[in-house]
Amino acid sequence: MVDRRTFLQSLSVVAVAASIPVRLLGDEEHKPSIGLQMYTVRRQLGKDFEGTLRKVKALGIRDVEFENYFGKEPGAVRKILDSTGLASSSAHISTATLRDELEKACEAALILGQKYLIVGWLPPDERKSLDDYKRLIEHLNRGSEICRKAGIELGYHNHDFEFTELDGKIPYHMILTQTGDLTLELDVYWATKAGRDPLNMLKAHPGRFRLFHLKDMAAETRDFTEVGSGVIDFKAILAQASASGVERCFVEQDETPGDPFASVNKSLVYLRSIGY
């Protein structure tokens, strides 16, 4: 019988070969690839998993980042991805998975051909104090080692609350400076809402932000809106992203005013108009 460690090692080799390549990798004019975070169409995905993925592919998307598999086993999801012509380079995981089921998550990621596992959300009861963030950082550093041995990169996705000062310190700065080479998935909207400049963050920390979430901010309401429809300067940010080592960008819109596929398409049309 093959033990867990041997299984993970063998799958990691397969994952390297199966994971989709970064667009223009090795080219001096490399630009990040554009995919979709499936949270945007989560309601549709929960009702019709395969049909939703086919609609996503029809929009011209090649790469998806999952947040929920709705009870489907990794092998079944991989078959659906293969049948639809999609790839998945990344998935979000919970802090509970980070603490207790990370090896199992790595196994699933390898089956799916994913390169990244991203901690996507820090629950309110896990961010009340600096000690909470210190514990998070310990788990991230431990988790990074587990993922690295399996051929996976662990990462962290921000919202706005990590930039709120606690006892004289900024939790996001702690995460940034105390997690070695942990992959950071920069959510441009949430950083902007927190009063941070994504452009300056990229310039100050080249190589740390390998993944991006792209959604815009409406001028008056500061709510989510389609990329190119709000106040965020994506031309400048994406130009710097290319120079700073960002590999993949995922369009995401937590809530849309109507049909989420129409909102995704609107974002994609804008991104293509500026060369992505």
NORCOR-V876496 format. One record per residue. N is the residue number from 1. RES is the residue in three letters. PSI is psi in whole degrees, -180 to 180 (NA if undefined). NEAR is the number of other C-alpha atoms within 12 Angstrom. D_CENTER is the distance of its C-alpha to the mean C-alpha in Angstrom with 2 decimals. Layout:
N & RES & PSI & NEAR & D_CENTER
N & RES & PSI & NEAR & D_CENTER
This chain:
1 & MET & 136 & 6 & 34.66
2 & VAL & 127 & 10 & 31.47
3 & ASP & 169 & 9 & 30.06
4 & ARG & -43 & 15 & 26.42
5 & ARG & -45 & 20 & 26.15
6 & THR & -40 & 15 & 27.68
7 & PHE & -47 & 23 & 25.46
8 & LEU & -42 & 30 & 22.26
9 & GLN & -42 & 26 & 23.81
10 & SER & -39 & 21 & 24.89
11 & LEU & -33 & 30 & 21.62
12 & SER & -34 & 31 & 19.80
13 & VAL & -43 & 22 & 22.21
14 & VAL & -40 & 24 & 21.49
15 & ALA & -39 & 32 & 17.72
16 & VAL & -41 & 25 & 18.29
17 & ALA & -33 & 18 & 20.53
18 & ALA & -25 & 23 & 18.56
19 & SER & 145 & 30 & 15.07
20 & ILE & 146 & 29 & 14.93
21 & PRO & 150 & 24 & 16.02
22 & VAL & 139 & 27 & 14.49
23 & ARG & 127 & 23 & 16.53
24 & LEU & 32 & 17 & 19.75
25 & LEU & 130 & 18 & 18.89
26 & GLY & -8 & 14 & 21.87
27 & ASP & 141 & 12 & 23.07
28 & GLU & -23 & 11 & 24.04
29 & GLU & 31 & 17 & 22.62
30 & HIS & 134 & 25 & 19.13
31 & LYS & 147 & 30 & 16.65
32 & PRO & 147 & 37 & 12.89
33 & SER & 158 & 37 & 12.35
34 & ILE & 123 & 38 & 11.37
35 & GLY & -164 & 41 & 9.71
36 & LEU & 131 & 47 & 9.15
37 & GLN & 120 & 42 & 7.07
38 & MET & -7 & 40 & 10.15
39 & TYR & -28 & 32 & 10.65
40 & THR & -36 & 41 & 12.43
41 & VAL & 34 & 36 & 15.02
42 & ARG & -38 & 29 & 15.04
43 & ARG & -41 & 22 & 18.79
44 & GLN & -39 & 23 & 19.64
45 & LEU & -39 & 28 & 17.60
46 & GLY & -28 & 21 & 19.52
47 & LYS & -37 & 15 & 22.77
48 & ASP & 87 & 18 & 22.43
49 & PHE & -58 & 27 & 19.61
50 & GLU & -42 & 27 & 20.92
51 & GLY & -37 & 19 & 22.33
52 & THR & -42 & 28 & 19.13
53 & LEU & -36 & 42 & 17.37
54 & ARG & -38 & 26 & 20.52
55 & LYS & -38 & 27 & 20.35
56 & VAL & -46 & 38 & 16.83
57 & LYS & -37 & 29 & 18.23
58 & ALA & -21 & 18 & 21.26
59 & LEU & -8 & 25 & 19.36
60 & GLY & 5 & 25 & 18.70
61 & ILE & 140 & 34 & 15.09
62 & ARG & -24 & 33 & 14.80
63 & ASP & 133 & 40 & 11.25
64 & VAL & 149 & 46 & 9.33
65 & GLU & 122 & 46 & 6.31
66 & PHE & 152 & 39 & 8.47
67 & GLU & -20 & 31 & 9.11
68 & ASN & 136 & 28 & 12.80
69 & TYR & 2 & 33 & 15.24
70 & PHE & 46 & 21 & 18.22
71 & GLY & -1 & 14 & 20.42
72 & LYS & 141 & 18 & 20.20
73 & GLU & 152 & 19 & 20.60
74 & PRO & -42 & 27 & 18.30
75 & GLY & -39 & 19 & 21.21
76 & ALA & -40 & 19 & 21.73
77 & VAL & -41 & 29 & 18.17
78 & ARG & -41 & 29 & 18.49
79 & LYS & -40 & 21 & 21.81
80 & ILE & -43 & 26 & 20.52
81 & LEU & -47 & 33 & 17.82
82 & ASP & -40 & 23 & 20.65
83 & SER & -26 & 16 & 23.04
84 & THR & -9 & 26 & 20.96
85 & GLY & 20 & 23 & 20.07
86 & LEU & 160 & 35 & 16.29
87 & ALA & 159 & 38 & 13.98
88 & SER & 113 & 46 & 10.74
89 & SER & -10 & 42 & 9.03
90 & SER & 157 & 49 & 6.21
91 & ALA & 148 & 42 & 6.64
92 & HIS & 144 & 40 & 6.64
93 & ILE & 162 & 35 & 10.05
94 & SER & 167 & 29 & 12.69
95 & THR & -30 & 35 & 14.77
96 & ALA & -41 & 21 & 17.59
97 & THR & -41 & 24 & 15.95
98 & LEU & -44 & 36 & 15.21
99 & ARG & -40 & 24 & 18.89
100 & ASP & -20 & 16 & 20.64
101 & GLU & 34 & 19 & 19.04
102 & LEU & -38 & 35 & 16.74
103 & GLU & -40 & 32 & 18.99
104 & LYS & -40 & 25 & 18.96
105 & ALA & -36 & 39 & 15.17
106 & CYS & -41 & 44 & 15.49
107 & GLU & -46 & 35 & 18.23
108 & ALA & -43 & 38 & 16.27
109 & ALA & -41 & 45 & 13.43
110 & LEU & -39 & 40 & 16.31
111 & ILE & -38 & 39 & 18.06
112 & LEU & -5 & 43 & 15.20
113 & GLY & 22 & 40 & 14.82
114 & GLN & 146 & 44 & 11.29
115 & LYS & -27 & 47 & 10.79
116 & TYR & 142 & 45 & 7.89
117 & LEU & 124 & 49 & 7.97
118 & ILE & 126 & 45 & 6.05
119 & VAL & 113 & 39 & 8.62
120 & GLY & -11 & 33 & 7.56
121 & TRP & 134 & 28 & 11.13
122 & LEU & 109 & 31 & 14.38
123 & PRO & 152 & 18 & 17.34
124 & PRO & -37 & 14 & 20.25
125 & ASP & -1 & 12 & 22.61
126 & GLU & 15 & 21 & 20.48
127 & ARG & 38 & 26 & 20.42
128 & LYS & -21 & 21 & 24.09
129 & SER & 169 & 22 & 25.20
130 & LEU & -32 & 24 & 24.55
131 & ASP & -35 & 18 & 25.44
132 & ASP & -44 & 23 & 22.54
133 & TYR & -34 & 34 & 20.17
134 & LYS & -41 & 25 & 22.28
135 & ARG & -41 & 25 & 21.83
136 & LEU & -46 & 34 & 18.04
137 & ILE & -39 & 34 & 18.26
138 & GLU & -44 & 23 & 20.69
139 & HIS & -38 & 32 & 18.48
140 & LEU & -42 & 40 & 15.53
141 & ASN & -42 & 29 & 18.12
142 & ARG & -43 & 23 & 19.73
143 & GLY & -34 & 37 & 16.58
144 & SER & -39 & 34 & 15.70
145 & GLU & -43 & 25 & 19.14
146 & ILE & -46 & 29 & 18.86
147 & CYS & -41 & 38 & 15.70
148 & ARG & -39 & 27 & 17.29
149 & LYS & -26 & 26 & 20.42
150 & ALA & -2 & 38 & 18.74
151 & GLY & 21 & 34 & 17.12
152 & ILE & 150 & 42 & 13.53
153 & GLU & 128 & 40 & 11.44
154 & LEU & 146 & 47 & 10.42
155 & GLY & 176 & 44 & 8.11
156 & TYR & 135 & 45 & 8.14
157 & HIS & 130 & 42 & 6.64
158 & ASN & 156 & 38 & 9.83
159 & HIS & -148 & 31 & 12.07
160 & ASP & -23 & 24 & 15.59
161 & PHE & -25 & 28 & 17.54
162 & GLU & -16 & 38 & 16.57
163 & PHE & 1 & 27 & 18.59
164 & THR & 127 & 26 & 21.64
165 & GLU & 136 & 20 & 24.38
166 & LEU & 119 & 20 & 25.67
167 & ASP & 43 & 11 & 29.02
168 & GLY & 4 & 12 & 28.79
169 & LYS & 152 & 18 & 25.37
170 & ILE & 114 & 24 & 21.89
171 & PRO & -38 & 32 & 19.52
172 & TYR & -36 & 34 & 16.58
173 & HIS & -36 & 25 & 19.08
174 & MET & -46 & 27 & 19.91
175 & ILE & -44 & 33 & 16.40
176 & LEU & -40 & 33 & 16.21
177 & THR & -11 & 19 & 19.70
178 & GLN & 17 & 20 & 20.13
179 & THR & 25 & 29 & 17.35
180 & GLY & -123 & 21 & 18.52
181 & ASP & 25 & 24 & 16.02
182 & LEU & 133 & 36 & 13.03
183 & THR & 135 & 41 & 9.80
184 & LEU & 128 & 43 & 8.59
185 & GLU & 106 & 45 & 5.49
186 & LEU & 116 & 47 & 8.08
187 & ASP & 108 & 42 & 8.41
188 & VAL & -40 & 44 & 11.56
189 & TYR & -52 & 40 & 13.31
190 & TRP & -37 & 34 & 13.31
191 & ALA & -43 & 33 & 14.36
192 & THR & -43 & 35 & 17.00
193 & LYS & -30 & 29 & 18.20
194 & ALA & 0 & 23 & 18.73
195 & GLY & 16 & 20 & 20.95
196 & ARG & 155 & 27 & 18.99
197 & ASP & 108 & 24 & 18.98
198 & PRO & -34 & 37 & 15.72
199 & LEU & -46 & 28 & 18.16
200 & ASN & -35 & 19 & 20.05
201 & MET & -43 & 27 & 17.14
202 & LEU & -44 & 33 & 16.22
203 & LYS & -37 & 23 & 19.93
204 & ALA & -25 & 16 & 20.51
205 & HIS & 63 & 25 & 17.87
206 & PRO & 136 & 23 & 17.53
207 & GLY & -16 & 26 & 15.43
208 & ARG & -33 & 29 & 13.38
209 & PHE & 96 & 39 & 10.46
210 & ARG & -14 & 39 & 9.17
211 & LEU & 151 & 47 & 5.87
212 & PHE & 147 & 45 & 6.41
213 & HIS & 129 & 49 & 6.41
214 & LEU & 113 & 48 & 9.97
215 & LYS & 151 & 45 & 12.55
216 & ASP & 170 & 39 & 16.07
217 & MET & 123 & 32 & 18.58
218 & ALA & 141 & 21 & 21.97
219 & ALA & -47 & 16 & 24.85
220 & GLU & -45 & 11 & 27.08
221 & THR & -20 & 12 & 25.10
222 & ARG & 18 & 20 & 21.87
223 & ASP & 173 & 23 & 20.18
224 & PHE & 142 & 34 & 17.18
225 & THR & 171 & 34 & 18.33
226 & GLU & 149 & 38 & 17.51
227 & VAL & 129 & 38 & 16.40
228 & GLY & -4 & 30 & 19.77
229 & SER & -1 & 26 & 21.59
230 & GLY & -147 & 24 & 21.30
231 & VAL & -6 & 24 & 21.97
232 & ILE & 134 & 33 & 18.99
233 & ASP & 84 & 25 & 20.11
234 & PHE & -28 & 37 & 17.43
235 & LYS & -48 & 23 & 20.00
236 & ALA & -42 & 18 & 20.44
237 & ILE & -44 & 32 & 16.86
238 & LEU & -32 & 38 & 15.75
239 & ALA & -43 & 25 & 18.98
240 & GLN & -34 & 29 & 18.26
241 & ALA & -42 & 41 & 14.70
242 & SER & -40 & 38 & 16.54
243 & ALA & -23 & 25 & 19.01
244 & SER & 6 & 29 & 16.75
245 & GLY & 16 & 33 & 14.86
246 & VAL & 130 & 36 & 11.51
247 & GLU & -44 & 39 & 10.81
248 & ARG & 141 & 44 & 8.32
249 & CYS & 138 & 43 & 7.71
250 & PHE & 120 & 43 & 6.64
251 & VAL & 135 & 47 & 9.55
252 & GLU & 138 & 43 & 9.51
253 & GLN & 108 & 38 & 12.78
254 & ASP & -41 & 31 & 13.34
255 & GLU & 142 & 24 & 16.98
256 & THR & 153 & 28 & 18.94
257 & PRO & -22 & 16 & 22.71
258 & GLY & -129 & 14 & 23.57
259 & ASP & 118 & 16 & 22.32
260 & PRO & -30 & 32 & 18.49
261 & PHE & -35 & 36 & 19.00
262 & ALA & -40 & 22 & 21.23
263 & SER & -44 & 32 & 18.77
264 & VAL & -45 & 43 & 16.09
265 & ASN & -40 & 30 & 18.98
266 & LYS & -42 & 26 & 20.13
267 & SER & -42 & 37 & 16.91
268 & LEU & -40 & 33 & 17.06
269 & VAL & -44 & 23 & 20.75
270 & TYR & -47 & 25 & 20.28
271 & LEU & -38 & 32 & 17.70
272 & ARG & -33 & 19 & 20.14
273 & SER & -21 & 14 & 22.96
274 & ILE & 15 & 19 & 21.71
275 & GLY & 19 & 19 & 21.14
276 & TYR & NA & 30 & 17.58
